Amino acid sequence: MTKSLDTSILVRLCVGDVPKQVAAANHLLATNPKLAVADAAIIEAEHVLQSWYRYDRDRITKTLQMLLSQPNLNCNRTLFGEALAHYQKHPALSLVDCCLAIYAKLGNAAPLLTFDRKLANQLQHAELLAA
């Protein structure tokens, strides 16, 4: 049976700031061939890294890419590979905005319609809806 990881475990793996929890998380990675990670947990991890730990975008991107490179984590690498590239390139956009546009693209439901001008102007898979 596959187990799922919560954001708190992802953050410990990324930050390494609580030794006992880091050891437990690393043991979990070492002893489980597959662990599921929900998209929401990765998005929440970005928020925690930015708001609590004050990581900048470059550090967040590199940290999450390192996390996503773990072979036994079952996560949406296609989504986050593209979304993190846009997130790093477009500092006015949130990771959530980037993910929504890539979800639309990957789900053959592009463009993502929005009233958010900066989103529509910066990502090709988003389009401004006239009001």
C-alpha positions as CSV (number, residue, x, y, z in Angstrom):
1,M,0.0,0.0,0.0
2,T,1.3,3.5,-0.9
3,K,1.4,6.1,1.8
4,S,1.0,9.8,1.3
5,L,3.2,12.6,2.6
6,D,1.9,15.8,4.3
7,T,3.4,19.2,3.7
8,S,5.1,19.1,7.1
9,I,7.2,16.2,6.0
10,L,8.0,17.8,2.7
11,V,9.2,20.9,4.5
12,R,11.4,18.9,6.9
13,L,13.0,17.2,3.8
14,C,13.5,20.6,2.2
15,V,14.7,22.6,5.2
16,G,16.2,20.0,7.6
17,D,15.6,22.2,10.6
18,V,14.1,19.7,13.1
19,P,16.7,16.9,13.4
20,K,14.4,14.2,14.8
21,Q,11.7,14.9,12.2
22,V,14.3,15.1,9.4
23,A,15.7,11.7,10.5
24,A,12.2,10.2,10.5
25,A,11.4,11.7,7.1
26,N,14.7,10.4,5.6
27,H,14.0,7.0,7.1
28,L,10.6,7.0,5.5
29,L,12.1,7.9,2.1
30,A,14.7,5.2,2.5
31,T,12.3,2.4,3.4
32,N,9.3,3.0,1.1
33,P,9.6,2.3,-2.6
34,K,6.7,4.7,-3.4
35,L,5.2,7.6,-1.5
36,A,2.4,9.8,-2.9
37,V,2.6,13.5,-2.8
38,A,-0.5,15.6,-3.6
39,D,-0.2,18.7,-5.8
40,A,-1.7,20.7,-2.9
41,A,1.1,19.6,-0.5
42,I,3.8,20.9,-2.9
43,I,2.0,24.2,-3.4
44,E,1.6,24.5,0.3
45,A,5.3,23.7,0.8
46,E,6.2,26.6,-1.6
47,H,4.0,28.9,0.6
48,V,5.7,27.8,3.8
49,L,9.2,28.1,2.3
50,Q,8.4,31.7,1.1
51,S,6.4,33.0,4.1
52,W,7.9,31.2,7.1
53,Y,11.5,30.5,6.0
54,R,11.8,33.6,3.7
55,Y,13.3,31.6,0.8
56,D,13.5,33.6,-2.4
57,R,12.1,32.2,-5.7
58,D,15.4,30.9,-6.9
59,R,16.0,29.0,-3.7
60,I,12.3,27.7,-3.6
61,T,12.6,26.5,-7.2
62,K,15.8,24.7,-6.6
63,T,14.6,23.2,-3.3
64,L,11.4,21.9,-4.8
65,Q,13.2,20.6,-7.9
66,M,15.5,18.7,-5.5
67,L,12.5,17.3,-3.7
68,L,10.7,16.3,-7.0
69,S,13.8,14.5,-8.2
70,Q,13.4,11.9,-5.4
71,P,12.6,8.7,-7.5
72,N,10.3,7.2,-4.9
73,L,8.0,10.2,-4.7
74,N,4.9,9.8,-6.8
75,C,4.1,13.3,-7.7
76,N,3.0,15.4,-10.7
77,R,6.5,16.0,-12.2
78,T,5.1,17.2,-15.5
79,L,3.0,19.9,-13.9
80,F,5.6,21.1,-11.5
81,G,8.5,21.0,-14.0
82,E,6.6,23.5,-16.2
83,A,5.0,25.5,-13.4
84,L,8.3,26.0,-11.5
85,A,10.0,27.3,-14.6
86,H,7.2,29.9,-15.1
87,Y,7.2,30.7,-11.4
88,Q,10.9,31.4,-11.5
89,K,10.7,33.4,-14.7
90,H,7.7,35.5,-13.7
91,P,8.1,37.0,-10.2
92,A,4.7,38.7,-10.3
93,L,2.9,35.3,-10.5
94,S,2.3,32.9,-7.7
95,L,3.0,29.2,-8.0
96,V,-0.8,28.6,-7.8
97,D,-1.3,30.9,-10.9
98,C,1.5,29.0,-12.8
99,C,0.0,25.6,-11.8
100,L,-3.5,26.7,-12.9
101,A,-2.3,27.7,-16.4
102,I,-0.3,24.4,-16.7
103,Y,-3.2,22.3,-15.5
104,A,-5.3,23.9,-18.3
105,K,-2.6,23.2,-20.9
106,L,-2.0,19.6,-19.7
107,G,-5.8,18.9,-19.5
108,N,-6.4,20.2,-23.0
109,A,-8.5,23.0,-21.5
110,A,-6.4,26.0,-22.4
111,P,-6.6,28.8,-22.3
112,L,-7.2,29.4,-18.6
113,L,-9.7,32.2,-18.5
114,T,-9.0,34.9,-16.0
115,F,-9.7,38.5,-14.9
116,D,-6.1,38.7,-13.7
117,R,-4.3,40.9,-16.3
118,K,-0.8,40.0,-15.1
119,L,-1.5,36.3,-15.4
120,A,-3.0,36.7,-18.9
121,N,-0.2,38.9,-20.0
122,Q,2.6,36.7,-18.8
123,L,1.6,33.1,-19.6
124,Q,0.6,31.9,-23.0
125,H,-1.9,29.4,-21.6
126,A,-3.9,32.1,-19.9
127,E,-6.3,34.6,-21.5
128,L,-8.0,37.7,-20.1
129,L,-11.8,37.4,-20.0
130,A,-13.4,40.7,-21.0
131,A,-15.9,42.0,-18.5
